[in-house]
Amino acid sequence: MLAHAEGLAFCAPAGLWEYPVVLSEVDIKTLKQNNARTVLKLMRQADVISVAAVSERIGLSKTTVKKIIDLLCSMNLACSAGKGLSTEEGGKKPELFRFNKSFGFVVSVHITPDAILAATTDLCGDIARLEKLEVSSERSLPVIIERLSQTIKGLAEPKMRTGEKLVGIVVALPGLADSSQGISIFSPHYPSWGRNVPFVDILRQALSGRLDAPLFIDCVNRYQAIAEREKGVAAGVSNFMIIDALTEGLGAGIVLHGELLRGSQSLSGEIGHMTLNPIDGPPCICGKNGCFEAMVSAKRIRRMALDAYARGEQSVLFKDGEPEHVSLETVCEGARQEDRVCTHLIDDVAHWFAIGLGNIIMVNDPELVVIQGQYVKAGECFLARVRNGMKQIGLPEVEKRVRIEYSRLGEERGVIGGAAFVLDDYFANRVKFHLPRS
């Protein structure tokens, strides 16, 4: 059954209503807002589109759709895109419209362990400008905040002078972050910052009120999960997780039933500090031994390679003497050549990775696991070993149909995800449509 209200329509389950539905003025306003958001979302996803195509896709009358598109054009969120092709019957060429992705922009920043990546994106989340600033040995909070504020203002103010709207600023942080309170709980890579730092308040004060836009923060792994959903291999997937491995550091972003998980203490995704080998494991940057990230770190791989060299073992890794630059990529290449040392190294790391990943999968049961960071360069040689190892972890008789894929996004994935988060908030909560009474 359909309830109608001046060009508005929605469905009800059969038999739910026995009498005609009378919508209140509040209901009608809500439906009009939702219809306008639906049209805008469709236009954001399309290159160009006609009134008839929108009408057919979402089930609203052409008259209602045209009113909404006219409103979007008046708000500068949409614009004319010329004429389309006439029909086979030689009918009138339809007028085309497109979303105006240059109406506004986002400033998105990712603080990595050794650099600051800062970007502006358009309203489709595509990067317009990207800067990378190396972090020096001076890593104190005041220094980082000052660099952030100068970088953000330097990116935003020229665009604002041309009339573009700044719809949000977002900072992806390393370590634990409470997005709801705007707090950096703790960052192992920036321990001098201390604990429970009111990061949003401090940065907003440094910006001196010159940029009137919402300011967001969160753990970078969560934003990187959003990046995979919006621009990466997790498009259309409701239950997935990303695992990002740095030279020293491992974290996850988890999406369950389409929702990003944070947890009651913002600990969700801190898989790097799951204890896998507390007895014989190497020290972790958190102060404990045998954490997941310590067992699979590039630092541990290099140390095991040096130990093999010291024992006098032969390997392609040592053809130029002591192995100073050992990476997963070079180790996997050696394993493909059936080098004994390389095969041992890759088997060892894949073993621990399979244990950690297998335990996580038994808890979250995702459809897809996306591997980011340094392991992307390891190739199929590494993934094959991890997949085989996982078969033996937790209910080995039960087939685990989770897909494991490498990310196709680069180091910019944190700023992409941060911008996508801001845009979701902007279009879902902050754009208001002043629709005329019908």
N, C-alpha and C positions, 0 to 999 in steps of 0.2 A: 504494500500500500504506500502511496506517496502523499505526503502532506505538502501543500503548496502555499506560498505566501509571496505574491507579486514577483514571479520569476525565480523564486527560490524553491528548491525541492530536496527532500531527503526521504530515505526508505525506512519503513518499519516492518518488523517481522509479521508474517501473515497471522491474522487473528488477534493481534495485540490491541488494536483499536476497533471498537464496534461503531463508533460515532465519528463524525468529522472532527478533525483536530483544530482547535483554535489556538493560534500562536500569540503569545504576549508580545508587546513592543520590544521587550528585552530579548526574547527569543529571535524575533525578526532581525534585530540589529546584530545579534551573534551570528546568525546564518549568513547575513550579508557580508560580515567581516570574514567568515570562513570561506565563502565563495570567492571573495576577492583574493584571499591568500592562496587558494587553490589555483586560480588563474595565474597569479604571479609566479607560483612555483612551477607551473607548466611552462611559462614563458622563459623562466631561468634555465630550464633544461633544454629548451629548443634553440636552434639557431634563429630561424624566423618562423612565424606561424600566422595563420589567418584566423579571423573570427569564426568561420565555419569549422575549422579544424579544432579549435578550442571547444566550441559548442558540442561537437561530436564526441570529444574525448571525455568531457566531464558531465554531460547531460543537462546543461543549462541552455536556455533559449539564446538565439543569436542576438536578440535585442539586449538581454541582460549582459551577455559577454561583451558586447560593444560598449555598453555603459561603463563596465569595469575597466576595459582597456583604455577608454577615453580618460577615465579618472587616473589610471596609471601614467598615461602620457602627460596629464596635467601636473602630476607629482614628479615628473622627470624620471620615473622608474621604467618607462617604456617609450618607444619612439617608432615612427613610421619607417618601414623598410622597403617601400616601393610597391610594385605590383607583382603578383604571381602569374603563373601560366593560366591561360583560359582553359575551360573544360573541353573535352572532345567534341561536345555539341556546339562549341564556339561561344560559350557564355561569357559574361563579363569577367574580366580579370580581377581576382580578389586582391584587396589591399592587404599587405603583409605588415607585421609588427615584430619588433624584437625588444628584448630586455636591455635596458641601458646599464650595462655593467660598469660604466665609468661614472655613474652618478655619485658613487662613494668609494671608500677604500678602507682597508684595515692595515694597521701596523702590527706585525707579528715578529716576535723575538724569541730566539732559543739560546739559552746560556748553556753551552757544552762545558765539559771539564777543562777545555783549553781555549775556547773561542766564544765569541758572540756572533750569532747569525741573526741578521735583522732584514726584514723585507716589508715591502708594501704589496698588497694584493688588491685586485679589483673585486667587484661584488660577486664574481663567479669563483673566487678563491684562486685565481691564476696569478702567479708572481709577476709583478711589473718591474720591481727592482730588488736586488739582493746584495747585501753587503756582508763581508766576513771580517771581524776584528779579532786579532789574536789577543788572548788574555796573558798579560805579563806575569812576572813573579809577584807583583803587587796585586793581591786578590782579595783585599779586604772589602767588606760590604760598602763602605762609603765610596771607594774607588769604582766598584762595579756599578753602583747606583748612578754615579755621576756620568759614567760612560753610557749607561743605558739612557738616561734622560737626554743627553746631548744627541745621541744617535736617533732616538725617537723623534725629538723635535726637528732634527735635520731632515728626516724622512717625511714628516707630516706637514710641516708648515708651508713648504713650496706648493704642495698639492692643494692645501686649503686656500691658498691665495688665488688659485685658479677656479675656485668655487666648488671643488669636490668636497663631499661630506665625510668626515672621519667617523666611522660607525663603531670603532672599538680599537683598543690596544690590548694585546695579549702577550704574556711572557711565559714561556715554557721553562720550568726550572729542573735542574738535576736534583735528585733526592726526593724526600718526602715533602708534600705540600698539601695544605688544606685550602681547597679552592673556595669553599663557602665563607671562610673567615679571612681569606687573603693572606695566609700565613705560610712562610717557609718553615716547616717543622724542623728539618735537619738536612744538610747536604754533605755527604761524605767527601765530596770533591772540593767543598769550600767550608771546611770545619771552623774557620775563624769567624764565620758569620754568627755562630752560636745557634741556639735553639729557639723555636717559636718566634721567629722574626716577623713583625707585621709588614711584610714586604710591600703589599699594595699601598698601605698608608705612606710608607717612606718614599716609594717611587712617585706617588701622586704629589707629595709635597715637593719633591725635586723638580717635577714638571711645572711647578709654580702656577697651577691653574690655567696654563696657556692652552691646554688641549682639553676641550670639554667633550669627553667621550668616556664610556665605561671602560674599566681596566680589569682584566682577568689574569689569573695565574693558575697553574696546575702543574703536576708532575708531567714531564715531557712524554713519558711513555703513553699516557692517556691521550694526549694530543696526537701522537703518532698512530694510535689505533684509529682515531677519527680520520687521519690522512689516508690510511689504507681503505677505509670505507668510502671516502669521497673521491679519491683519485687513484686508488691502488687496486690490489688483487682481491680485496675483501668486499668489493662493490656487490650489493645485493645479498650479503651474508648477514644473518641475524645473530649468530653465535660464533664468535671467533676471538682470537687473541693474537697480539704481536709479542714477539720476544726480541728485544734489542740488546745486542752484545757489543760493548765497547772494549777497548784494549784492557781496561780494568773496570768492570761494571756490567751488570745484567739486570734488566727490568722487563716488566710486561705491562701491556694495556689490555684490559679484558672487556669485551662487549658481550652481554648476555641478554637475549631476547630484544636486541636492538638498543639496549641501554648500557651506558658506560658505567662500570663498577668502580666505586671509590672505597666503600667500606666505612664502618663506624668511626675509625680512627685514621682514615685515608691511607691505610696500609695495603689495600688491594693492589696486586701487581708487583709487590716487592719480593719477587721470587728469587732474586739474586742472593738473598740472605736466608734461604732455606738451607738447613744444615744437611749435607750429604755425607761428609766424611770427617766427623769431629775428632777422631783418634789420630789419623795419619795425614789429614788434609793440611794444605798450606794456609798461612795466615791471610785473612781478608782485610780490606780497608776498614771494615766495621769493627775490627779488633778481635773477632772470633776466628776459629779455624774451620776449614773444610766447607765453607759456604759454596753454594752452587756456582756463583760467579768466579770464585777463586779456583774451583776445580776445572773450569773450562776457559780460563783467561789466557790471553796471548802471553802474558808474563810467565805463567806456568809452563806453557809449551816451549818457550825459549829456554827456561831453566832445565827442562828435561832434555832438550837438544844439547845444551852445554854439558850436562852430565854424561850423555852418550859420547860426546867428543872427548871428554876427560878420560873416559874408559877406553879410548882408542878404537871405538867402533867406526866403521867405514860408511859413508853416506854421501849422496849428492849435495847435502846441506853443507858438507865440509870441504868441498872441492877447492875453495879459495882460502882454506884455513879455518880458524875459529868462526862459528856461525854468529855473526853480529845481528843480522836482520832476518830472523826466522818468522814467517807468518803462516797462517792457515793455508794461504794460497800456495806457498812454496812447499809446504809439507804435503798437501794433497797432490800437487804435481809430482812430487817424489813417490808418493804412494801409488799413483797411476803407473809409474815406471817400475813398480814392485821393489822399491828401495826398502830395506828391512827396517831401518830406523824410522823412516817416515810412516811406514805402515803401522809400526808400534805406536807412534805418537797419535796418529789419527784414530786408531782403534781405542786408545785410552780416553781421549777427549770425547769421542762419540759415545763411549760407554757411559761416562758421567752425564753427558747431555741427555742421553736416552733415559737414564734414571730420573733426572730432574723433570724432564718434559713428561715422562710417563706418569709421574705422581700428580703433576698439575692436570693432566688430561683426565685422570680418574676423579678429580675433584670438580672440574668445570665442564667436562664433556663437550668441547667445542667442535664445530664442523670443520674449522680451518685454523691452522697455526701459521702465522706469517713470521718468518725469520728475517730480521733486519741487522744492520751493522756489519761487523767484521766477518761473520760467518757466510755472508752472501758470496764472498769470493772463494769459498771452499768448494763450491760446485757439487755435482751429483755424487761424487765420491764420498763426501761427508754425509749428505742426506740419506744415501742408501744404508750406511752403517747405523745412523740414528733410527731409521724406520725398522731395520732388522732388530736392533736392540730393544725398541719399545714393545715388540711382540712378546717379550719375556717379562715385562713389567706389569704387575697388577692384572689378575685374571687372564693368564696367557691363553686360556681356551676360548676367550671371547674376542672376536674380531673387532679391532678398533679402526673404524672407517674414517678417522680424522685425516684431512688433507694437510700436508706440510709443504709449504711453498716459500720460496725466497721473495722478498720484496723487490719491486722494480723502482722504488723511490730512492733518491739519494739522500745526502746529508740535509737537504732542505725539508725533509719530511716533518720535522717538528714545527717549522713555521707554517707549512701547508695545513697541518692539522689544527694548529692554534687559530689560524684565520678561518677555517671551516667552522670551528666551534663558535667564534664570534658571529659569523654570518647566520648560523642556525638560530642563535639567540636574537639577533636583530630582526630577521624576517618572521620569526615565530612570536616574538613578544613586544617588539618596539615599533614596528611599522603600523600606523593607524590609518584606516581608510575612511574618509569623510564622504560616505555615500549619500546621495540625495534620496529623499523620500520618494517612493514610487507612486 
